[in-house]
Amino acid sequence: MPRPIFTSMTLFLLWGIFFLVERILLAMAVNVWEKFRIQQQSVQDGQAVAPAQTVQAVPASERLPFGHANTMLVSHESGDLISADPYSERYLVAQVRAILQPICDPVPAPVIYVEFFNFSNLHYYMVNNIHVAAPAPKIEMFLVQRRFRSNGRPLGDIIPLDNVRQVVQLVPKFGVKAPKEMTCNNCLDVGREFYLNSFADKETFHAILSYQ
């Protein structure tokens, strides 16, 4: 049987195919984390560093059917203005579901998969025909609502970790009474409307105020 002859062109094509397959396989592999820590400068004192905060993205399990996912204020092009400055960033509240990093060379920065909450259209004001989200009157907290796809599932996206601006707490808007099935572990998934708790602590209060 004659031995196969590999020309330089054949070897080059085989090397190219091998390299492409390797890149595809590597792109399918990712590191996944369940938490990250964020530490920022104090809004009240630019020379001081605020305490570090842990953001969790624990997946669903038998003990936690909805997982345990913290919420953050993030910068995003589909978000809302909360400042009268038309050139300021647009914001959304996001619930982080996973922290990801593709395994490839060069090593990319980590990204996060999040599910979005919109600022409510019930409370806003207009500045030069620009829609600006506003806190709910009397209670002075922003009202947010979970975003859904047409199939009823939460709307999410993969965004850079650098888009995170502030760790925030959401408080369910209960209405006349709270749903019987709501607990501290599932309130973000059972509820539909929430208040952005700007009074969680002094640092959070001044941070959210600085974005307005």
C-alpha positions in Angstrom: 0.0 0.0 0.0 1.5 3.4 -1.0 2.3 5.7 1.9 0.3 9.0 2.0 2.3 12.0 0.9 1.8 15.2 3.0 2.7 18.4 1.2 3.4 21.6 3.0 0.0 22.9 1.9 -1.7 19.8 3.3 0.2 20.1 6.6 -0.7 23.8 6.8 -4.4 23.0 6.3 -4.4 20.2 8.8 -2.7 22.5 11.3 -5.3 25.2 10.6 -8.2 22.7 11.2 -6.6 21.4 14.4 -6.1 25.0 15.6 -9.8 25.9 14.8 -11.1 22.8 16.5 -9.0 23.5 19.6 -10.3 27.1 19.8 -13.9 25.9 19.5 -13.4 23.3 22.2 -11.7 25.8 24.5 -14.5 28.4 23.8 -17.0 25.8 25.1 -15.2 25.5 28.4 -15.7 28.2 31.1 -14.8 28.7 34.7 -17.9 29.3 36.9 -17.9 31.0 40.3 -20.7 31.4 42.8 -19.6 34.6 44.4 -17.3 37.6 44.0 -16.2 40.4 46.3 -16.4 44.1 45.5 -14.7 46.9 47.3 -15.1 50.6 46.4 -14.0 54.0 47.6 -16.4 55.6 50.0 -18.8 58.0 48.4 -18.7 60.1 51.6 -14.9 60.2 51.8 -12.9 59.7 48.6 -9.8 59.0 50.7 -11.4 56.1 52.5 -12.2 52.6 51.3 -15.7 51.2 52.0 -16.0 47.7 53.5 -15.8 44.8 51.0 -19.1 43.2 50.0 -19.7 39.7 48.8 -22.1 39.2 45.8 -23.5 35.6 45.6 -24.8 33.7 42.6 -25.6 30.3 44.2 -27.4 28.0 41.7 -30.7 26.4 42.3 -30.7 23.3 44.5 -33.1 21.1 46.5 -32.5 23.3 49.5 -32.8 26.5 47.5 -35.1 25.9 44.5 -34.4 29.5 43.2 -30.8 29.6 44.2 -29.4 32.6 46.1 -28.6 35.6 43.9 -27.8 39.1 45.0 -28.8 42.3 43.3 -26.7 45.2 42.0 -27.0 48.5 40.2 -25.4 48.1 36.8 -24.6 50.4 33.9 -26.4 49.1 30.7 -27.3 50.7 27.3 -30.9 49.5 27.7 -31.3 51.0 31.1 -32.9 54.2 32.3 -31.6 57.6 33.2 -32.0 58.5 36.9 -30.3 61.8 36.5 -31.4 64.9 34.5 -28.0 64.9 32.8 -28.7 63.4 29.3 -25.0 62.3 29.0 -25.0 60.3 32.2 -25.0 56.5 32.3 -28.1 54.5 32.0 -28.8 52.0 34.8 -30.7 48.8 35.5 -31.0 46.7 38.7 -29.6 43.3 38.0 -29.7 40.0 39.8 -26.5 38.1 39.2 -27.0 34.4 38.3 -23.5 33.3 37.4 -19.9 34.6 37.2 -18.2 33.3 34.1 -14.8 33.3 32.5 -14.1 31.5 29.2 -11.0 29.3 29.3 -9.0 30.5 26.3 -5.7 32.3 25.5 -5.4 35.2 26.1 -7.4 35.0 29.4 -10.4 37.3 29.1 -11.9 39.3 32.0 -14.7 37.6 33.9 -18.3 38.4 32.9 -21.6 37.9 34.7 -24.9 36.6 33.6 -27.7 38.7 35.1 -31.5 39.1 35.0 -32.8 42.6 34.8 -35.2 44.8 36.7 -36.5 48.0 35.0 -37.2 51.2 36.8 -41.0 51.7 36.9 -42.7 54.0 34.5 -45.1 55.0 37.2 -42.7 57.5 38.6 -40.6 59.8 36.4 -40.2 63.3 35.2 -39.3 65.0 31.9 -36.3 67.2 31.3 -36.1 68.6 27.8 -38.2 65.7 26.5 -36.0 63.2 28.2 -37.6 60.5 30.4 -35.9 60.4 33.8 -36.8 57.7 36.4 -37.7 59.1 39.8 -38.2 57.7 43.3 -41.8 56.9 44.4 -43.3 59.9 46.3 -43.4 59.8 50.1 -41.4 56.7 50.4 -38.5 58.2 48.4 -37.3 54.9 46.9 -37.1 53.8 43.3 -39.7 51.2 42.2 -38.4 48.5 39.9 -40.0 45.6 38.1 -38.6 42.4 36.8 -38.2 42.2 33.0 -39.6 39.2 31.2 -39.3 37.7 27.7 -42.4 37.0 25.6 -42.3 33.3 26.9 -42.6 34.5 30.5 -39.0 33.8 31.5 -36.8 36.5 33.1 -34.9 38.6 30.6 -31.2 38.6 31.1 -27.8 39.2 29.5 -24.1 38.6 29.8 -22.4 41.8 30.8 -18.8 42.8 31.8 -18.1 42.7 35.5 -16.9 46.3 35.2 -20.5 47.4 34.6 -21.3 46.8 38.3 -21.7 50.1 40.1 -23.2 49.3 43.4 -24.5 46.4 45.5 -28.1 47.1 46.4 -31.0 45.5 48.3 -34.5 45.1 46.9 -37.6 45.2 49.2 -40.8 43.5 47.8 -43.8 45.8 47.3 -46.4 43.7 49.1 -49.6 45.5 48.3 -52.5 44.6 50.5 -50.8 41.4 51.7 -47.8 39.3 50.9 -48.2 36.0 48.9 -48.4 33.0 51.3 -45.6 31.3 49.4 -43.2 34.2 49.7 -40.2 33.6 52.0 -36.9 35.4 52.5 -35.3 32.9 50.1 -37.7 33.2 47.2 -39.1 36.8 47.5 -37.1 38.1 44.5 -38.5 35.3 42.3 -42.1 35.3 43.6 -42.5 39.0 43.7 -42.9 41.3 40.7 -42.4 44.8 42.0 -39.7 46.0 44.4 -38.4 49.1 46.1 -34.7 49.8 45.7 -33.7 50.2 49.3 -31.5 53.4 49.3 -31.8 53.5 53.1 -30.0 50.2 53.7 -27.1 52.1 55.2 -25.4 55.5 54.9 -23.0 54.4 52.2 -25.7 53.0 50.0 -27.9 56.1 50.5 -25.1 58.5 49.4 -24.0 56.2 46.5 -27.5 56.1 45.0 -27.9 59.8 45.6 -24.7 60.4 43.7 -26.1 58.8 40.6 -29.1 61.1 40.5 
